Amino acid sequence: MSTEFVSAGSLGEALDWLASLGSDAAVLAGGTDLMLQLRRDEQRAGTLLHIERLRELGEVRRSDALAIGALVTHRKLARAPELRPCHGAICAAAALVGGWQTQNVGTVGGNLCNASPAADLVPPLLVHGARVGLESRARGRRELALAEFLLDRRRTRREPDELLTEVLLEPVAPRTADTFMKVGRRSAMEVAIASLALRLTLAPDDATITAVRVATGAVGPVACRAVATEALLTGARLGDAIARAAAAQLSQEIRPIDDARGSASYRRAVIGRVLVQALDDCAARIRARRQRGHGDDR
Ligand SMILES: Cc1cc2nc3c(=O)[nH]c(=O)nc-3n(C[C@H](O)[C@H](O)[C@H](O)COP(=O)(O)OP(=O)(O)OC[C@H]3O[C@@H](n4cnc5c(N)ncnc54)[C@H](O)[C@@H]3O)c2cc1C
């Protein structure tokens, strides 16, 4: 079967193409996932709809909420000044996606729509309460929580005529820090064996956890929040005992498999240690900010 190629010059044109082609079209952003999948026959498409020229989707914007356009590349995300103060875990994850070649062309929208269990951007976006904006010619715009959008490995709630246009972030409370940690055989150029994002908010005593979000990647069919671990930590005073208990809980809560990158038992063992490290890292940064006299702010 031959594949047609069309390149949209505007969002309206892209939506028109999707309305007429439906599931016969595959959206082509940076192509770092899609081109490999086509070559391996893991995906089929009568038409490749190229969207990289849609400049309006290539920016990080601050309006009511902080919005990341679907075509923002990992390289741009890693350096985005709008995100660095309060959403550093997202920048850190983007900086760890593959090597610089992949970061220069791979996009946020592609990372989410590809729905890999190991997609690096998903855990930090989940802890920041991300919502995705989807547009179609027939039904206009809708928004979904990222957690609802991702159904399973390589499955999302995107309809064939929809384009993911942006990712919206929640504001961040004072005395909050976030972090992203990735376990791989090398620190970069490597798909995660396990990954974890944490967003931690401490009370003014610098010890009581007032809010916490934990999300994991590559340790289940889909990256997701660890709600039982979050419940255990919320309201607790930080310390070795609670960190150990949370690590044990998280090791039980994940659903890892054995694969070429690592065994399920290794993933269970390592994820708890990563959580302990992430709690230490976030708490140390919240305390350091207070000591530097930054008070409440980040
Ligand atoms: C060498 C290499 C290393 C990699 N390392 C990592 C890594 O460490 N971590 C990681 O997370 N990923 C990694 N990846 C995977 C990939 O680079 C990322 O997932 C990237 O973000 C995909 O973005 P893209 O723009 O290239 O997507 P594409 O390949 O263009 O698209 C991916 C999928 O999303 C769909 N799509 C894209 N954009 C939209 C949109 N706006 N609306 C609707 N559907 C859309 C496409 O139709 C396709 O199904 C790696 C890939 C390579 C080749």
The ligand as an SDF file (V2000), in Angstrom:
LIG
                    3D

 53 58  0  0  0  0  0  0  0  0999 V2000
   16.5370    7.1680   19.4880 C   0  0  0  0  0  0  0  0  0  0  0  0
   15.2720    7.4710   20.2390 C   0  0  0  0  0  0  0  0  0  0  0  0
   15.3380    7.6350   21.6140 C   0  0  0  0  0  0  0  0  0  0  0  0
   14.1700    7.9170   22.3230 C   0  0  0  0  0  0  0  0  0  0  0  0
   14.2480    8.0860   23.6840 N   0  0  0  0  0  0  0  0  0  0  0  0
   13.1410    8.4000   24.3830 C   0  0  0  0  0  0  0  0  0  0  0  0
   13.2340    8.6140   25.7860 C   0  0  0  0  0  0  0  0  0  0  0  0
   14.2980    8.5090   26.3850 O   0  0  0  0  0  0  0  0  0  0  0  0
   12.0940    8.9290   26.4320 N   0  0  0  0  0  0  0  0  0  0  0  0
   10.8820    9.0680   25.8160 C   0  0  0  0  0  0  0  0  0  0  0  0
    9.8890    9.3760   26.4610 O   0  0  0  0  0  0  0  0  0  0  0  0
   10.7740    8.8580   24.4690 N   0  0  0  0  0  0  0  0  0  0  0  0
   11.8700    8.5300   23.7530 C   0  0  0  0  0  0  0  0  0  0  0  0
   11.7670    8.3290   22.4010 N   0  0  0  0  0  0  0  0  0  0  0  0
   10.4400    8.3860   21.7770 C   0  0  0  0  0  0  0  0  0  0  0  0
   10.0680    9.7330   21.1060 C   0  0  0  0  0  0  0  0  0  0  0  0
   11.1810   10.4830   20.7510 O   0  0  0  0  0  0  0  0  0  0  0  0
    9.1410   10.6040   21.9470 C   0  0  0  0  0  0  0  0  0  0  0  0
    7.9930    9.8950   22.3430 O   0  0  0  0  0  0  0  0  0  0  0  0
    8.6960   11.8780   21.1890 C   0  0  0  0  0  0  0  0  0  0  0  0
    8.2110   12.8030   22.0940 O   0  0  0  0  0  0  0  0  0  0  0  0
    7.6500   11.6140   20.1120 C   0  0  0  0  0  0  0  0  0  0  0  0
    7.3160   12.8610   19.5180 O   0  0  0  0  0  0  0  0  0  0  0  0
    7.2370   13.0410   17.9540 P   0  0  0  0  0  0  0  0  0  0  0  0
    6.8570   14.4580   17.7080 O   0  0  0  0  0  0  0  0  0  0  0  0
    8.4740   12.5500   17.2880 O   0  0  0  0  0  0  0  0  0  0  0  0
    5.9970   12.0830   17.6440 O   0  0  0  0  0  0  0  0  0  0  0  0
    5.6030   11.3430   16.2880 P   0  0  0  0  0  0  0  0  0  0  0  0
    6.5130   10.2030   16.0620 O   0  0  0  0  0  0  0  0  0  0  0  0
    5.4290   12.3160   15.1840 O   0  0  0  0  0  0  0  0  0  0  0  0
    4.1610   10.8090   16.7230 O   0  0  0  0  0  0  0  0  0  0  0  0
    3.9970    9.8410   17.7400 C   0  0  0  0  0  0  0  0  0  0  0  0
    2.5140    9.4330   17.7910 C   0  0  0  0  0  0  0  0  0  0  0  0
    1.7070   10.5140   18.2380 O   0  0  0  0  0  0  0  0  0  0  0  0
    0.7730   10.9270   17.2200 C   0  0  0  0  0  0  0  0  0  0  0  0
    0.7670   12.3890   17.2960 N   0  0  0  0  0  0  0  0  0  0  0  0
    1.8430   13.2050   17.3260 C   0  0  0  0  0  0  0  0  0  0  0  0
    1.4810   14.4680   17.5570 N   0  0  0  0  0  0  0  0  0  0  0  0
    0.1290   14.4800   17.6400 C   0  0  0  0  0  0  0  0  0  0  0  0
   -0.8460   15.5010   17.8750 C   0  0  0  0  0  0  0  0  0  0  0  0
   -0.5000   16.7760   18.1040 N   0  0  0  0  0  0  0  0  0  0  0  0
   -2.1480   15.1520   17.9040 N   0  0  0  0  0  0  0  0  0  0  0  0
   -2.5140   13.8600   17.6940 C   0  0  0  0  0  0  0  0  0  0  0  0
   -1.6510   12.8430   17.4900 N   0  0  0  0  0  0  0  0  0  0  0  0
   -0.3340   13.1450   17.4670 C   0  0  0  0  0  0  0  0  0  0  0  0
    1.3080   10.3360   15.9380 C   0  0  0  0  0  0  0  0  0  0  0  0
    0.2770   10.0920   14.9900 O   0  0  0  0  0  0  0  0  0  0  0  0
    1.9480    9.0500   16.4280 C   0  0  0  0  0  0  0  0  0  0  0  0
    0.9700    8.0520   16.6380 O   0  0  0  0  0  0  0  0  0  0  0  0
   12.9170    8.0240   21.6500 C   0  0  0  0  0  0  0  0  0  0  0  0
   12.8670    7.8530   20.2610 C   0  0  0  0  0  0  0  0  0  0  0  0
   14.0210    7.5800   19.5640 C   0  0  0  0  0  0  0  0  0  0  0  0
   13.9470    7.3970   18.0800 C   0  0  0  0  0  0  0  0  0  0  0  0
  1  2  1  0
  2  3  1  0
  2 52  2  0
  3  4  2  0
  4  5  1  0
  4 50  1  0
  5  6  2  0
  6  7  1  0
  6 13  1  0
  7  8  2  0
  7  9  1  0
  9 10  1  0
 10 11  2  0
 10 12  1  0
 12 13  2  0
 13 14  1  0
 14 15  1  0
 14 50  1  0
 15 16  1  0
 16 17  1  0
 16 18  1  0
 18 19  1  0
 18 20  1  0
 20 21  1  0
 20 22  1  0
 22 23  1  0
 23 24  1  0
 24 25  2  0
 24 26  1  0
 24 27  1  0
 27 28  1  0
 28 29  2  0
 28 30  1  0
 28 31  1  0
 31 32  1  0
 32 33  1  0
 33 34  1  0
 33 48  1  0
 34 35  1  0
 35 36  1  0
 35 46  1  0
 36 37  1  0
 36 45  1  0
 37 38  2  0
 38 39  1  0
 39 40  1  0
 39 45  2  0
 40 41  1  0
 40 42  2  0
 42 43  1  0
 43 44  2  0
 44 45  1  0
 46 47  1  0
 46 48  1  0
 48 49  1  0
 50 51  2  0
 51 52  1  0
 52 53  1  0
M  END
$$$$
